[in-house]
């Protein structure tokens, strides 16, 4: 799956990137999902997830995007309470279900590093 910050601003750098890596893994674990491969570019996120059949893809993506936006706001904006939902991520996402082509998807995500200027900082 691929999703972007609102306005496709290059906001996924430094402390935010390191914080999001931990947050995404924790949120995926709470939904019994496994992040197989992931890469955060400056302006988008690539993620290959193993989602159990009891959850729909849209439910898991909505959970990841919503809870991570709240976590970012709490950590970097200093707010602690009264959230009706922060809008860090843009609406929508691109997703493809995989099966036999899992290796191709993993290679694609791994090679995002070569296409970007940074090396190995964005992987999670």
KOLZA-212169 format. One record per residue: residue number from 1; chain; residue in three letters; x negated, y negated, z of N, C-alpha, C, CB in turn. Coordinates in nm, 4 decimals. Glycine has a CB too. Layout:
N
NODE   seq   mol   type       n.c1       n.c2       n.c3      ca.c1      ca.c2      ca.c3       c.c1       c.c2       c.c3      cb.c1      cb.c2      cb.c3
NODE   NUM     A    ala          X          Y          Z          X          Y          Z          X          Y          Z          X          Y          Z
...
This chain:
124
NODE   seq   mol   type       n.c1       n.c2       n.c3      ca.c1      ca.c2      ca.c3       c.c1       c.c2       c.c3      cb.c1      cb.c2      cb.c3
NODE     1     A    unk    -0.0835     0.1166     0.0000     0.0000     0.0000     0.0000    -0.0881    -0.1231     0.0000     0.0950     0.0003     0.1197
NODE     2     A    unk    -0.0335    -0.2304    -0.0515    -0.1046    -0.3577    -0.0569    -0.0086    -0.4657    -0.0098    -0.1586    -0.3880    -0.2014
NODE     3     A    unk    -0.0570    -0.5553     0.0774     0.0213    -0.6727     0.1143    -0.0724    -0.7897     0.1385     0.1078    -0.6449     0.2397
NODE     4     A    unk    -0.0162    -0.9106     0.1373    -0.0969    -1.0326     0.1391    -0.0496    -1.1294     0.2475    -0.0924    -1.1010     0.0024
NODE     5     A    unk    -0.1391    -1.2201     0.2921    -0.0946    -1.3274     0.3817    -0.0072    -1.4269     0.3063    -0.2157    -1.3998     0.4446
NODE     6     A    unk     0.0716    -1.5003     0.3797     0.1623    -1.5972     0.3196     0.0830    -1.6988     0.2381     0.2463    -1.6682     0.4280
NODE     7     A    unk     0.1268    -1.7236     0.1160     0.0582    -1.8184     0.0283    -0.0728    -1.7652    -0.0268     0.0324    -1.9459     0.1020
NODE     8     A    unk    -0.1013    -1.6389    -0.0019    -0.2257    -1.5729    -0.0427    -0.3488    -1.6545    -0.0051    -0.2249    -1.5478    -0.1927
NODE     9     A    unk    -0.3406    -1.7161     0.1118    -0.4547    -1.7909     0.1638    -0.5608    -1.6926     0.2100    -0.4123    -1.8851     0.2799
NODE    10     A    unk    -0.6829    -1.7353     0.2020    -0.7934    -1.6493     0.2439    -0.8108    -1.6621     0.3950    -0.9257    -1.6866     0.1690
NODE    11     A    unk    -0.7226    -1.5934     0.4686    -0.7191    -1.6049     0.6136    -0.7732    -1.4823     0.6854    -0.5794    -1.6305     0.6584
NODE    12     A    unk    -0.8147    -1.3816     0.6138    -0.8554    -1.2564     0.6773    -1.0072    -1.2485     0.6920    -0.8042    -1.1368     0.5964
NODE    13     A    unk    -1.0642    -1.3444     0.7619    -1.2080    -1.3483     0.7826    -1.2417    -1.3506     0.9302    -1.2685    -1.4689     0.7135
NODE    14     A    unk    -1.3634    -1.3148     0.9621    -1.4190    -1.3289     1.0952    -1.3419    -1.2575     1.2038    -1.4279    -1.4705     1.1289
NODE    15     A    unk    -1.3045    -1.3329     1.3061    -1.2393    -1.2766     1.4239    -1.1026    -1.2173     1.3912    -1.2248    -1.3828     1.5307
NODE    16     A    unk    -1.0307    -1.2792     1.2989    -0.8983    -1.2277     1.2615    -0.9123    -1.0894     1.1993    -0.8269    -1.3243     1.1629
NODE    17     A    unk    -1.0109    -1.0719     1.1129    -1.0321    -0.9421     1.0471    -1.0661    -0.8332     1.1489    -1.1445    -0.9530     0.9425
NODE    18     A    unk    -1.1570    -0.8612     1.2382    -1.1956    -0.7626     1.3383    -1.0791    -0.7289     1.4303    -1.3137    -0.8134     1.4199
NODE    19     A    unk    -1.0018    -0.8294     1.4665    -0.8864    -0.8075     1.5523    -0.7803    -0.7237     1.4806    -0.8271    -0.9418     1.5970
NODE    20     A    unk    -0.7544    -0.7527     1.3538    -0.6527    -0.6794     1.2781    -0.6875    -0.5321     1.2594    -0.6331    -0.7438     1.1431
NODE    21     A    unk    -0.8134    -0.4997     1.2475    -0.8526    -0.3593     1.2338    -0.8021    -0.2782     1.3524    -1.0058    -0.3464     1.2217
NODE    22     A    unk    -0.8278    -0.3290     1.4724    -0.7832    -0.2589     1.5930    -0.6308    -0.2551     1.6013    -0.8409    -0.3261     1.7184
NODE    23     A    unk    -0.5677    -0.3676     1.5684    -0.4220    -0.3766     1.5766    -0.3561    -0.2786     1.4807    -0.3753    -0.5194     1.5464
NODE    24     A    unk    -0.4026    -0.2715     1.3560    -0.3431    -0.1801     1.2591    -0.3557    -0.0347     1.3038    -0.4085    -0.1983     1.1228
NODE    25     A    unk    -0.4711     0.0034     1.3570    -0.4887     0.1413     1.4033    -0.3965     0.1720     1.5206    -0.6346     0.1661     1.4435
NODE    26     A    unk    -0.3835     0.0783     1.6131    -0.2963     0.0999     1.7286    -0.1501     0.1085     1.6859    -0.3147    -0.0128     1.8314
NODE    27     A    unk    -0.1067     0.0196     1.5985     0.0322     0.0215     1.5523     0.0638     0.1483     1.4729     0.0608    -0.1017     1.4667
NODE    28     A    unk    -0.0299     0.1922     1.3900    -0.0092     0.3162     1.3138     0.0012     0.4353     1.4086    -0.1244     0.3384     1.2125
NODE    29     A    unk    -0.0811     0.4365     1.5116    -0.0766     0.5454     1.6092     0.0581     0.5482     1.6806    -0.1905     0.5309     1.7114
NODE    30     A    unk     0.1155     0.4309     1.7097     0.2450     0.4255     1.7775     0.3571     0.4842     1.6920     0.2785     0.2819     1.8144
NODE    31     A    unk     0.3438     0.4822     1.5602     0.4431     0.5392     1.4696     0.4010     0.6773     1.4203     0.4657     0.4462     1.3510
NODE    32     A    unk     0.3034     0.7383     1.4844     0.2519     0.8702     1.4468     0.2009     0.8730     1.3039     0.3593     0.9753     1.4645
NODE    33     A    unk     0.1491     0.7618     1.2572     0.0905     0.7525     1.1229    -0.0612     0.7575     1.1353     0.1360     0.6215     1.0500
NODE    34     A    unk    -0.1254     0.7879     1.0251    -0.2715     0.7912     1.0220    -0.3193     0.7020     0.9085    -0.3250     0.9370     1.0049
NODE    35     A    unk    -0.4116     0.6119     0.9398    -0.4727     0.5302     0.8351    -0.5860     0.6130     0.7761    -0.5247     0.3908     0.8909
NODE    36     A    unk    -0.5656     0.6590     0.6544    -0.6646     0.7433     0.5882    -0.7800     0.6590     0.5375    -0.6009     0.8216     0.4728
NODE    37     A    unk    -0.7463     0.5482     0.4759    -0.8471     0.4588     0.4199    -0.7893     0.3182     0.4238    -0.8875     0.5005     0.2733
NODE    38     A    unk    -0.8738     0.2179     0.4424    -0.8259     0.0808     0.4429    -0.9361    -0.0177     0.4105    -0.7652     0.0475     0.5762
NODE    39     A    unk    -0.8969    -0.1289     0.3522    -0.9919    -0.2360     0.3227    -0.9188    -0.3696     0.3281    -1.0589    -0.2152     0.1834
NODE    40     A    unk    -0.9777    -0.4656     0.3996    -0.9214    -0.5994     0.4073    -1.0099    -0.6942     0.3302    -0.9059    -0.6454     0.5534
NODE    41     A    unk    -0.9585    -0.7435     0.2210    -1.0260    -0.8481     0.1463    -0.9923    -0.9798     0.2142    -0.9838    -0.8483    -0.0051
NODE    42     A    unk    -1.0440    -1.0888     0.1641    -1.0134    -1.2182     0.2230    -0.8691    -1.2577     0.2070    -1.0996    -1.3226     0.1633
NODE    43     A    unk    -0.8037    -1.2057     0.1022    -0.6667    -1.2493     0.0758    -0.5667    -1.1366     0.0559    -0.6653    -1.3356    -0.0438
NODE    44     A    unk    -0.6040    -1.0125     0.0846    -0.5074    -0.9026     0.0792    -0.5588    -0.7809     0.1554    -0.4775    -0.8648    -0.0665
NODE    45     A    unk    -0.4668    -0.6894     0.1832    -0.4985    -0.5678     0.2575    -0.4623    -0.4471     0.1717    -0.4230    -0.5638     0.3940
NODE    46     A    unk    -0.5566    -0.3535     0.1562    -0.5313    -0.2241     0.0934    -0.5302    -0.1213     0.2049    -0.6393    -0.1894    -0.0169
NODE    47     A    unk    -0.4303    -0.0331     0.2058    -0.4220     0.0671     0.3109    -0.3603     0.1952     0.2554    -0.3399     0.0143     0.4304
NODE    48     A    unk    -0.4222     0.3063     0.2879    -0.3672     0.4374     0.2534    -0.3248     0.5021     0.3848    -0.4723     0.5277     0.1744
NODE    49     A    unk    -0.1942     0.5250     0.3983    -0.1356     0.5764     0.5219    -0.0760     0.7144     0.5020    -0.0292     0.4812     0.5737
NODE    50     A    unk    -0.0840     0.7966     0.6041    -0.0092     0.9220     0.6094     0.1088     0.8963     0.7025    -0.0993     1.0442     0.6595
NODE    51     A    unk     0.2300     0.8946     0.6465     0.3507     0.8625     0.7220     0.4317     0.9900     0.7416     0.4351     0.7536     0.6495
NODE    52     A    unk     0.4717     1.0202     0.8655     0.5538     1.1403     0.8876     0.6912     1.1254     0.8234     0.5692     1.1681     1.0381
NODE    53     A    unk     0.7545     1.2367     0.7883     0.8831     1.2320     0.7164     0.9973     1.1648     0.7930     0.9246     1.3710     0.6813
NODE    54     A    unk     0.9881     1.1560     0.9242     1.0991     1.0972     0.9984     1.1057     0.9454     0.9854     1.0885     1.1345     1.1436
NODE    55     A    unk     1.0009     0.8820     0.9328     0.9998     0.7373     0.9117     1.0010     0.7068     0.7626     0.8765     0.6728     0.9792
NODE    56     A    unk     1.0734     0.6034     0.7249     1.0686     0.5596     0.5853     0.9481     0.4670     0.5678     1.2019     0.4872     0.5437
NODE    57     A    unk     0.9047     0.4532     0.4447     0.7898     0.3669     0.4150     0.8216     0.2238     0.4545     0.7519     0.3744     0.2649
NODE    58     A    unk     0.9412     0.1766     0.4211     0.9764     0.0381     0.4520     0.9804     0.0127     0.6022     1.1109     0.0033     0.3902
NODE    59     A    unk     1.0219     0.1113     0.6790     1.0250     0.0962     0.8242     0.8839     0.0807     0.8803     1.0948     0.2164     0.8891
NODE    60     A    unk     0.7914     0.1621     0.8332     0.6534     0.1574     0.8825     0.5850     0.0282     0.8380     0.5736     0.2800     0.8326
NODE    61     A    unk     0.6029    -0.0112     0.7127     0.5400    -0.1337     0.6638     0.5963    -0.2552     0.7374     0.5609    -0.1485     0.5115
NODE    62     A    unk     0.7273    -0.2588     0.7566     0.7881    -0.3689     0.8311     0.7367    -0.3760     0.9730     0.9384    -0.3550     0.8321
NODE    63     A    unk     0.7202    -0.2614     1.0355     0.6676    -0.2552     1.1717     0.5238    -0.3065     1.1761     0.6745    -0.1113     1.2258
NODE    64     A    unk     0.4396    -0.2581     1.0834     0.2993    -0.3010     1.0809     0.2861    -0.4507     1.0570     0.2230    -0.2252     0.9733
NODE    65     A    unk     0.3590    -0.5013     0.9587     0.3486    -0.6437     0.9267     0.4067    -0.7312     1.0374     0.4195    -0.6732     0.7953
NODE    66     A    unk     0.5205    -0.6933     1.0914     0.5847    -0.7737     1.1952     0.5057    -0.7783     1.3243     0.7215    -0.7207     1.2231
NODE    67     A    unk     0.4680    -0.6619     1.3736     0.3945    -0.6568     1.4998     0.2548    -0.7155     1.4883     0.3855    -0.5145     1.5485
NODE    68     A    unk     0.1904    -0.6990     1.3723     0.0571    -0.7576     1.3566     0.0657    -0.9098     1.3489    -0.0120    -0.7019     1.2307
NODE    69     A    unk     0.1708    -0.9639     1.2878     0.1882    -1.1100     1.2831     0.2077    -1.1656     1.4236     0.3087    -1.1482     1.1935
NODE    70     A    unk     0.2864    -1.0967     1.5047     0.3060    -1.1403     1.6429     0.1754    -1.1319     1.7206     0.4143    -1.0557     1.7115
NODE    71     A    unk     0.0990    -1.0248     1.7008    -0.0284    -1.0080     1.7709    -0.1277    -1.1173     1.7319    -0.0879    -0.8698     1.7408
NODE    72     A    unk    -0.1318    -1.1530     1.6040    -0.2212    -1.2599     1.5585    -0.1815    -1.3929     1.6219    -0.2187    -1.2713     1.4044
NODE    73     A    unk    -0.0519    -1.4211     1.6250    -0.0046    -1.5463     1.6842    -0.0375    -1.5528     1.8329     0.1463    -1.5617     1.6632
NODE    74     A    unk    -0.0197    -1.4430     1.9028    -0.0508    -1.4420     2.0462    -0.1995    -1.4587     2.0718    -0.0021    -1.3127     2.1100
NODE    75     A    unk    -0.2816    -1.3941     1.9898    -0.4261    -1.3974     2.0121    -0.4883    -1.5299     1.9698    -0.4924    -1.2839     1.9372
NODE    76     A    unk    -0.4450    -1.5844     1.8568    -0.5146    -1.6998     1.8008    -0.4394    -1.8317     1.8139    -0.5431    -1.6748     1.6578
NODE    77     A    unk    -0.3095    -1.8269     1.8431    -0.2349    -1.9505     1.8652    -0.2103    -1.9768     2.0128    -0.1028    -1.9454     1.7917
NODE    78     A    unk    -0.2442    -1.8823     2.0984    -0.2313    -1.9004     2.2415    -0.0902    -1.8847     2.2958    -0.2815    -2.0327     2.2775
NODE    79     A    unk     0.0052    -1.8412     2.2162     0.1425    -1.8233     2.2638     0.1570    -1.6880     2.3299     0.2431    -1.8374     2.1483
NODE    80     A    unk     0.2408    -1.6822     2.4307     0.2592    -1.5569     2.5025     0.4021    -1.5040     2.4972     0.2183    -1.5748     2.6449
NODE    81     A    unk     0.5019    -1.5918     2.4773     0.6402    -1.5488     2.4902     0.7283    -1.6132     2.3837     0.6930    -1.5819     2.6291
NODE    82     A    unk     0.8541    -1.5719     2.3831     0.9584    -1.6307     2.3005     0.9281    -1.6244     2.1508     0.9797    -1.7732     2.3411
NODE    83     A    unk     0.9061    -1.5041     2.1026     0.8803    -1.4865     1.9609     1.0068    -1.4451     1.8890     0.7705    -1.3837     1.9385
NODE    84     A    unk     1.0369    -1.5151     1.7838     1.1457    -1.4705     1.6969     1.0860    -1.4151     1.5681     1.2451    -1.5870     1.6665
NODE    85     A    unk     0.9565    -1.4055     1.5637     0.8871    -1.3523     1.4462     0.7986    -1.4573     1.3835     0.9868    -1.3006     1.3434
NODE    86     A    unk     0.6729    -1.4309     1.3790     0.5781    -1.5211     1.3146     0.5674    -1.4821     1.1687     0.4387    -1.5168     1.3840
NODE    87     A    unk     0.5441    -1.5777     1.0834     0.5381    -1.5497     0.9396     0.3948    -1.5623     0.8895     0.6308    -1.6452     0.8612
NODE    88     A    unk     0.3130    -1.4668     0.9237     0.1753    -1.4642     0.8755     0.1680    -1.3969     0.7389     0.0841    -1.3916     0.9759
NODE    89     A    unk     0.2429    -1.2883     0.7225     0.2406    -1.2112     0.5982     0.3489    -1.2597     0.5024     0.2589    -1.0614     0.6273
NODE    90     A    unk     0.3196    -1.2534     0.3733     0.4184    -1.2881     0.2709     0.5231    -1.1767     0.2632     0.3499    -1.3099     0.1317
NODE    91     A    unk     0.6391    -1.2105     0.2071     0.7433    -1.1095     0.1896     0.6993    -1.0063     0.0869     0.8761    -1.1748     0.1466
NODE    92     A    unk     0.7402    -0.8840     0.1103     0.7162    -0.7781     0.0139     0.5826    -0.7085     0.0306     0.7254    -0.8329    -0.1225
NODE    93     A    unk     0.5660    -0.6029    -0.0469     0.4443    -0.5229    -0.0477     0.4474    -0.4350    -0.1707     0.4305    -0.4377     0.0823
NODE    94     A    unk     0.3332    -0.3843    -0.2092     0.3245    -0.2892    -0.3201     0.2868    -0.1548    -0.2602     0.2198    -0.3353    -0.4296
NODE    95     A    unk     0.3588    -0.0511    -0.2990     0.3325     0.0800    -0.2421     0.3460     0.1866    -0.3508     0.4287     0.1090    -0.1243
NODE    96     A    unk     0.2666     0.2894    -0.3375     0.2759     0.4038    -0.4264     0.2623     0.5284    -0.3403     0.1665     0.3990    -0.5393
NODE    97     A    unk     0.3515     0.6234    -0.3597     0.3392     0.7486    -0.2860     0.2349     0.8343    -0.3558     0.4763     0.8230    -0.2765
NODE    98     A    unk     0.1558     0.9032    -0.2771     0.0478     0.9837    -0.3334     0.0629     1.1281    -0.2894    -0.0897     0.9286    -0.2911
NODE    99     A    unk     0.0033     1.2135    -0.3623    -0.0009     1.3548    -0.3288    -0.1285     1.4104    -0.3855     0.1231     1.4312    -0.3829
NODE   100     A    unk    -0.1211     1.4515    -0.5109    -0.2380     1.5101    -0.5751    -0.3427     1.4062    -0.6102    -0.1970     1.5844    -0.6992
NODE   101     A    unk    -0.3067     1.2785    -0.6152    -0.4021     1.1739    -0.6531    -0.4616     1.1010    -0.5331    -0.3349     1.0742    -0.7437
NODE   102     A    unk    -0.4575     1.1617    -0.4154    -0.5091     1.1004    -0.2942    -0.6560     1.0643    -0.3079    -0.4895     1.1931    -0.1763
NODE   103     A    unk    -0.7361     1.1509    -0.3696    -0.8785     1.1221    -0.3852    -0.9021     0.9992    -0.4717    -0.9500     1.2420    -0.4453
NODE   104     A    unk    -0.8218     0.9816    -0.5746    -0.8357     0.8642    -0.6606    -0.8032     0.7363    -0.5839    -0.7445     0.8768    -0.7836
NODE   105     A    unk    -0.6992     0.7413    -0.5025    -0.6602     0.6248    -0.4231    -0.7688     0.5911    -0.3217    -0.5261     0.6501    -0.3514
NODE   106     A    unk    -0.8230     0.6923    -0.2552    -0.9297     0.6685    -0.1565    -1.0530     0.6087    -0.2235    -0.9673     0.7999    -0.0843
NODE   107     A    unk    -1.0902     0.6593    -0.3404    -1.2041     0.6033    -0.4133    -1.1789     0.4588    -0.4533    -1.2340     0.6869    -0.5372
NODE   108     A    unk    -1.0571     0.4291    -0.4972    -1.0222     0.2923    -0.5352    -1.0374     0.1978    -0.4172    -0.8792     0.2864    -0.5891
NODE   109     A    unk    -0.9874     0.2384    -0.3014    -0.9975     0.1526    -0.1831    -1.1421     0.1368    -0.1408    -0.9148     0.2096    -0.0674
NODE   110     A    unk    -1.2194     0.2444    -0.1460    -1.3614     0.2351    -0.1099    -1.4379     0.1421    -0.2031    -1.4254     0.3733    -0.1118
NODE   111     A    unk    -1.4016     0.1414    -0.3303    -1.4745     0.0592    -0.4266    -1.4286    -0.0854    -0.4289    -1.4605     0.1174    -0.5635
NODE   112     A    unk    -1.3340    -0.1213    -0.3448    -1.2973    -0.2618    -0.3304    -1.4161    -0.3404    -0.2771    -1.1752    -0.2777    -0.2369
NODE   113     A    unk    -1.4994    -0.2743    -0.1986    -1.6171    -0.3399    -0.1436    -1.7095    -0.3876    -0.2548    -1.6917    -0.2454    -0.0496
NODE   114     A    unk    -1.7255    -0.3071    -0.3586    -1.8121    -0.3453    -0.4688    -1.7560    -0.4602    -0.5496    -1.8359    -0.2279    -0.5582
NODE   115     A    unk    -1.6234    -0.4710    -0.5545    -1.5601    -0.5779    -0.6297    -1.5609    -0.7090    -0.5528    -1.4184    -0.5397    -0.6652
NODE   116     A    unk    -1.5715    -0.7016    -0.4224    -1.5751    -0.8218    -0.3391    -1.7206    -0.8612    -0.3150    -1.5008    -0.7988    -0.2038
NODE   117     A    unk    -1.7408    -0.9809    -0.2673    -1.8755    -1.0299    -0.2388    -1.9302    -0.9720    -0.1086    -1.8756    -1.1821    -0.2319
NODE   118     A    unk    -1.8424    -0.9418    -0.0130    -1.8853    -0.8920     0.1163    -1.9075    -0.7418     0.1083    -1.7822    -0.9262     0.2251
NODE   119     A    unk    -1.9922    -0.6921     0.1975    -2.0178    -0.5490     0.2004    -1.9799    -0.4925     0.3365    -2.1654    -0.5191     0.1685
NODE   120     A    unk    -1.8910    -0.3938     0.3367    -1.8557    -0.3107     0.4510    -1.7904    -0.3829     0.5678    -1.9758    -0.2439     0.4992
NODE   121     A    unk    -1.7695    -0.5149     0.5621    -1.7031    -0.5836     0.6724    -1.5547    -0.5559     0.6738    -1.7273    -0.7323     0.6642
NODE   122     A    unk    -1.4952    -0.5392     0.5563    -1.3516    -0.5263     0.5487    -1.2975    -0.3876     0.5688    -1.3071    -0.5748     0.4215
NODE   123     A    unk    -1.3825    -0.2852     0.5703    -1.3336    -0.1486     0.5834    -1.2828    -0.1200     0.7221    -1.4415    -0.0509     0.5481
NODE   124     A    unk    -1.1774    -0.0408     0.7300    -1.1273     0.0004     0.8616    -1.0689     0.1368     0.8569    -1.0246    -0.0961     0.9132
